[in-house]
Amino acid sequence: MKIGVVGINIGVSSGEEMIGFARLAEEIGLESVWTFEHVMVPVDYASTYPYTQDGKMAATPETNMIDPLISLSAVAAETRTLRLGTGINILPQTNPLSLAKQAASLDFISGGRFMLGVGIGWLAEEFKAMGVPFEKRGARHDDYIQALRKVWAGEVVEHQSEFVDWSGFKSYPLPVQRPLPLVIGGSKGRVFERVARYGEGWFSPTTSLEQILPLLDPLDAALAAQGRERSAVEITTMWVPPLEPVEQLPRYEEAGVQRVLVPMVLMGEQPQEGLKRFGDEVMAALASPS
């Protein structure tokens, strides 16, 4: 089982704290670190966050939320084996050519350690601030994925659609990984169809085995409709050790989950100290013969 931490760019007091945390994560044997993304947080918003009962995300407008790709670039420079993931970046509100360049560059400088997690987004107020229509964000997301892959192919780019008009250029460097893994995030709406059509991975924002198990059948059905099998998609979800002991991890593996991510917030107010305890109590237990 691959084990990582998600949200390393949220609530940090300094870049040094974030980079030190990532170094320690690599040292204790974690496989990956992941980020969250919001360019801004409204003081108030009418949009409904789909993954909490009250429809609100935990981050306040004053929460430090470092740009994901800048965060992971800093981490890439200070680590050697740690994989780097966005969980997730909001694809339809960004400029796809800029993102294609940034993602390829990050994979290039990290030696092929980057995983680009993307989703359609939910915060209409953020789209408005970014100057992008909230409507048709699903169609825009799907079109952008196809456009990104053309940029990363290294051939002359030709892509005309409702959202993009590209012709007659190339963008280098290319990603080291071929393909650069695209991880589709979400657990609602057409996410399973998107995973099946476009994804090398699926990031399920669930926090327990009980939550993710019912989602595997619709995932399998969507994959089958595209002629793909579950083995073609790497499944990542969140894991909350205080609620599910280490002994639960084999059940995740049996279900087909390849990676679990521990939310950064569980590391406490002193993240590095919390991570050291996690290493001593969890990673050491996993490394010990049963």
GUVOZA-974127 format. One record per residue (C-alpha): y, x, z. Coordinates in steps of 0.5 Angstrom, whole numbers, always signed. Layout:
GUVOZA-974127
KETI / v / u / w
KETI / Y / X / Z
...
This chain:
GUVOZA-974127
KETI / v / u / w
KETI / +0 / +0 / +0
KETI / +7 / +3 / -2
KETI / +12 / +2 / +4
KETI / +20 / +2 / +3
KETI / +26 / +0 / +6
KETI / +31 / -5 / +3
KETI / +38 / -6 / +4
KETI / +40 / +2 / +5
KETI / +47 / +1 / +2
KETI / +49 / -5 / +7
KETI / +53 / -4 / +14
KETI / +53 / +3 / +14
KETI / +58 / +7 / +17
KETI / +58 / +13 / +12
KETI / +55 / +16 / +6
KETI / +52 / +21 / +11
KETI / +49 / +16 / +15
KETI / +46 / +13 / +9
KETI / +44 / +19 / +6
KETI / +41 / +22 / +12
KETI / +37 / +15 / +13
KETI / +34 / +16 / +6
KETI / +32 / +24 / +7
KETI / +28 / +21 / +14
KETI / +25 / +16 / +10
KETI / +22 / +21 / +5
KETI / +20 / +26 / +11
KETI / +16 / +20 / +14
KETI / +13 / +18 / +8
KETI / +16 / +12 / +5
KETI / +15 / +11 / -2
KETI / +22 / +8 / -4
KETI / +29 / +5 / -2
KETI / +32 / -1 / -5
KETI / +39 / -4 / -5
KETI / +42 / -10 / -5
KETI / +48 / -12 / -9
KETI / +55 / -16 / -9
KETI / +61 / -14 / -11
KETI / +65 / -18 / -7
KETI / +64 / -23 / -1
KETI / +68 / -29 / -1
KETI / +72 / -31 / +6
KETI / +69 / -38 / +4
KETI / +64 / -41 / -1
KETI / +61 / -47 / -4
KETI / +55 / -44 / -7
KETI / +49 / -45 / -4
KETI / +45 / -38 / -2
KETI / +38 / -41 / -4
KETI / +34 / -36 / +1
KETI / +36 / -39 / +8
KETI / +36 / -46 / +11
KETI / +44 / -46 / +12
KETI / +45 / -44 / +5
KETI / +49 / -38 / +7
KETI / +48 / -30 / +6
KETI / +48 / -26 / +13
KETI / +53 / -21 / +10
KETI / +60 / -22 / +12
KETI / +66 / -21 / +8
KETI / +68 / -15 / +12
KETI / +61 / -12 / +11
KETI / +60 / -5 / +8
KETI / +56 / -6 / +2
KETI / +56 / +0 / -2
KETI / +55 / +0 / -10
KETI / +48 / +0 / -11
KETI / +48 / +5 / -17
KETI / +53 / +10 / -13
KETI / +48 / +9 / -7
KETI / +42 / +11 / -11
KETI / +45 / +17 / -15
KETI / +47 / +20 / -8
KETI / +40 / +19 / -5
KETI / +37 / +22 / -12
KETI / +41 / +28 / -11
KETI / +39 / +29 / -4
KETI / +31 / +27 / -4
KETI / +25 / +29 / -9
KETI / +20 / +24 / -9
KETI / +23 / +18 / -6
KETI / +23 / +12 / -11
KETI / +30 / +8 / -12
KETI / +30 / +1 / -13
KETI / +36 / -4 / -14
KETI / +33 / -11 / -10
KETI / +37 / -14 / -14
KETI / +43 / -13 / -19
KETI / +46 / -19 / -21
KETI / +45 / -18 / -29
KETI / +49 / -23 / -32
KETI / +55 / -22 / -29
KETI / +56 / -15 / -31
KETI / +57 / -11 / -37
KETI / +50 / -10 / -40
KETI / +52 / -3 / -44
KETI / +55 / +0 / -38
KETI / +49 / -2 / -34
KETI / +44 / +1 / -39
KETI / +48 / +7 / -39
KETI / +48 / +8 / -31
KETI / +41 / +6 / -31
KETI / +39 / +11 / -36
KETI / +43 / +16 / -33
KETI / +40 / +15 / -26
KETI / +33 / +15 / -28
KETI / +35 / +22 / -32
KETI / +38 / +25 / -26
KETI / +33 / +23 / -21
KETI / +27 / +25 / -26
KETI / +24 / +18 / -27
KETI / +25 / +15 / -20
KETI / +29 / +9 / -22
KETI / +27 / +2 / -22
KETI / +32 / -3 / -24
KETI / +31 / -10 / -20
KETI / +35 / -15 / -24
KETI / +36 / -23 / -22
KETI / +41 / -29 / -25
KETI / +45 / -29 / -19
KETI / +47 / -35 / -15
KETI / +54 / -34 / -12
KETI / +59 / -38 / -17
KETI / +65 / -35 / -14
KETI / +63 / -28 / -15
KETI / +62 / -29 / -23
KETI / +69 / -32 / -23
KETI / +72 / -26 / -20
KETI / +68 / -22 / -25
KETI / +71 / -26 / -30
KETI / +64 / -28 / -33
KETI / +62 / -36 / -34
KETI / +57 / -38 / -28
KETI / +54 / -43 / -33
KETI / +48 / -40 / -38
KETI / +47 / -35 / -33
KETI / +40 / -35 / -34
KETI / +40 / -35 / -42
KETI / +45 / -29 / -41
KETI / +40 / -25 / -36
KETI / +35 / -26 / -41
KETI / +39 / -24 / -47
KETI / +42 / -18 / -43
KETI / +35 / -15 / -42
KETI / +33 / -15 / -49
KETI / +39 / -12 / -50
KETI / +38 / -6 / -45
KETI / +31 / -5 / -48
KETI / +34 / -3 / -55
KETI / +39 / +2 / -52
KETI / +34 / +5 / -48
KETI / +29 / +6 / -54
KETI / +34 / +11 / -57
KETI / +34 / +8 / -64
KETI / +41 / +5 / -67
KETI / +42 / -1 / -63
KETI / +43 / -7 / -67
KETI / +43 / -14 / -62
KETI / +47 / -20 / -64
KETI / +47 / -26 / -60
KETI / +51 / -31 / -57
KETI / +53 / -26 / -51
KETI / +53 / -19 / -55
KETI / +55 / -16 / -61
KETI / +53 / -9 / -62
KETI / +52 / -5 / -68
KETI / +51 / +2 / -71
KETI / +51 / +6 / -64
KETI / +46 / +10 / -60
KETI / +47 / +11 / -52
KETI / +44 / +18 / -49
KETI / +41 / +20 / -45
KETI / +35 / +16 / -45
KETI / +31 / +14 / -39
KETI / +25 / +19 / -37
KETI / +21 / +13 / -36
KETI / +18 / +10 / -42
KETI / +19 / +4 / -40
KETI / +24 / +4 / -35
KETI / +21 / -1 / -30
KETI / +25 / -8 / -30
KETI / +23 / -11 / -24
KETI / +25 / -19 / -24
KETI / +28 / -22 / -17
KETI / +27 / -29 / -14
KETI / +22 / -34 / -13
KETI / +25 / -40 / -15
KETI / +27 / -44 / -22
KETI / +24 / -40 / -28
KETI / +23 / -33 / -25
KETI / +15 / -33 / -26
KETI / +17 / -34 / -34
KETI / +22 / -29 / -34
KETI / +17 / -24 / -30
KETI / +12 / -26 / -35
KETI / +16 / -25 / -41
KETI / +20 / -19 / -39
KETI / +18 / -15 / -32
KETI / +14 / -9 / -31
KETI / +15 / -12 / -23
KETI / +17 / -18 / -19
KETI / +21 / -17 / -13
KETI / +19 / -24 / -9
KETI / +25 / -25 / -3
KETI / +20 / -28 / +2
KETI / +18 / -25 / +8
KETI / +11 / -27 / +10
KETI / +4 / -27 / +7
KETI / +5 / -35 / +8
KETI / +11 / -35 / +4
KETI / +8 / -31 / -2
KETI / +1 / -33 / -3
KETI / +3 / -40 / -6
KETI / +7 / -37 / -11
KETI / +2 / -33 / -14
KETI / -2 / -38 / -18
KETI / +5 / -40 / -22
KETI / +6 / -33 / -23
KETI / -1 / -32 / -26
KETI / +0 / -38 / -30
KETI / +6 / -36 / -33
KETI / +3 / -29 / -34
KETI / -3 / -32 / -38
KETI / +2 / -36 / -42
KETI / +4 / -29 / -45
KETI / -3 / -26 / -45
KETI / -2 / -22 / -39
KETI / -6 / -21 / -33
KETI / -3 / -20 / -26
KETI / -5 / -12 / -26
KETI / +1 / -11 / -31
KETI / +6 / -13 / -26
KETI / +7 / -9 / -20
KETI / +9 / -14 / -14
KETI / +14 / -12 / -9
KETI / +16 / -17 / -3
KETI / +19 / -16 / +4
KETI / +15 / -15 / +11
KETI / +18 / -16 / +18
KETI / +13 / -12 / +22
KETI / +15 / -15 / +29
KETI / +13 / -22 / +26
KETI / +7 / -19 / +22
KETI / +3 / -13 / +25
KETI / +0 / -7 / +21
KETI / -7 / -10 / +21
KETI / -4 / -16 / +16
KETI / -2 / -11 / +11
KETI / -10 / -11 / +8
KETI / -9 / -18 / +7
KETI / -3 / -17 / +3
KETI / -7 / -12 / -2
KETI / -12 / -17 / -2
KETI / -7 / -22 / -5
KETI / -5 / -17 / -10
KETI / +2 / -14 / -7
KETI / +3 / -7 / -8
KETI / +9 / -6 / -4
KETI / +12 / -8 / +2
KETI / +20 / -7 / +4
KETI / +22 / -7 / +11
KETI / +29 / -10 / +12
KETI / +34 / -5 / +14
KETI / +37 / -9 / +19
KETI / +30 / -8 / +23
KETI / +32 / -1 / +24
KETI / +38 / -3 / +29
KETI / +45 / -1 / +30
KETI / +42 / +7 / +30
KETI / +38 / +6 / +23
KETI / +36 / +13 / +24
KETI / +33 / +13 / +31
KETI / +30 / +6 / +29
KETI / +27 / +9 / +23
KETI / +24 / +15 / +27
KETI / +21 / +10 / +31
KETI / +18 / +6 / +25
KETI / +15 / +13 / +23
KETI / +12 / +14 / +30
KETI / +9 / +7 / +31
KETI / +7 / +4 / +24
KETI / +7 / +10 / +19
KETI / +3 / +14 / +24
KETI / -2 / +8 / +25
KETI / -3 / +8 / +17
KETI / -4 / +15 / +16
KETI / -9 / +15 / +22
KETI / -17 / +14 / +20
KETI / -19 / +7 / +22
